[in-house]
């Protein structure tokens, strides 16, 4: 039997220490500012890019939709939806860098 198979104690070794969140730890200011500015990340997006990203990732309380479902809902070919998704994510990425 290989030593990489899980044992009764865990994979591959037992979990000896539990990790607990330190509620008194410092906050990550970069993460907080990212959350504060997140509404502005979508300002430069085209309406289709915004719709695809929000639907694809379930943002704003919307259910997560597949590309096939988006194609059915919008009537836009999947190739165009993929292009809108890629260009929209590229624009968002440029704001984060």
N, C-alpha and C positions, 0 to 999 in steps of 0.2 A: 504494500500500500504506500502511496506517495505521501510525503510529509506535507503536501499542500492541501490535502483534503481537510475539511473542517473537523474539528474535534468536538466533543460534547461541551467543552468549555468555551468555545468561540472560534472565530476564523482569523488566522490560524492559531492565535493565542487568546487566552482569556482576557477579558476586559477587567483589569485590576482596579483602576482608578476611574471614578466618574468625573466628568467635566461638568462644572457648574458655572453658570453665568455670574460674573461679578457686576452686580447692579451699581456699585460705587465707582466703577471704572470710568475713565474719560471717554467722551463721545468722539466719534470720528467726524471731524468738522467737514472733511471733503464729502463724505456721504450725506451729511445734513445739507450742505449747499447744493449737492446734486439733486436731492429731493425737492429743495426749495425752487430750483430753476427748471424742474422737469416739465412744467407746463409750457415753457418757452422752447423746448426742444422740438415741438411740433409746429411752431409758427412758420417755418420755411417749407413745410411739406405741401405738395399738391394735394387736392382733395382725395384723389384715388390712393396716393401713397399713405395718407393719414388713415383712410378707411381700411386699407389692407393691413397696416401695422396694428391698428386697434383691434380689428377682428381676429387677426391671426394669433395675437398674443393675449387676447382677452382683456385689454385695457379698458378702463372706464366702466367696469362692471359687465362688459359684454362677454358672452360665452366665447370660448376659443373655437375658431372655425378653421376647417381645412381649406386648402386651395380649391378642392373640388366643390365644397360648399360655397365658397366665395364666388366661384365661377357661376354656379347656379343662381346665386342671389343677385349678382351684378350683371351677368350676361357678357362679361369681359373675358376674353380668352386667357387661359392659365399662363401662357407665355407673357402676356402683358401684365398680369398680376404679379408674376415672379419678378419682372423687370421693375415694377412699381415698388415691390417689397425691397429689392436690392438697392435701388436708388434712394428710397426713404431711409433705410438703415444706414446708408452711407452718409446722408445728410446729418442724421442724428449722431453718428460716430464722429463727424467732423466738429460738432459742438462739444463733444466730450474730451477731445484731445487738446 
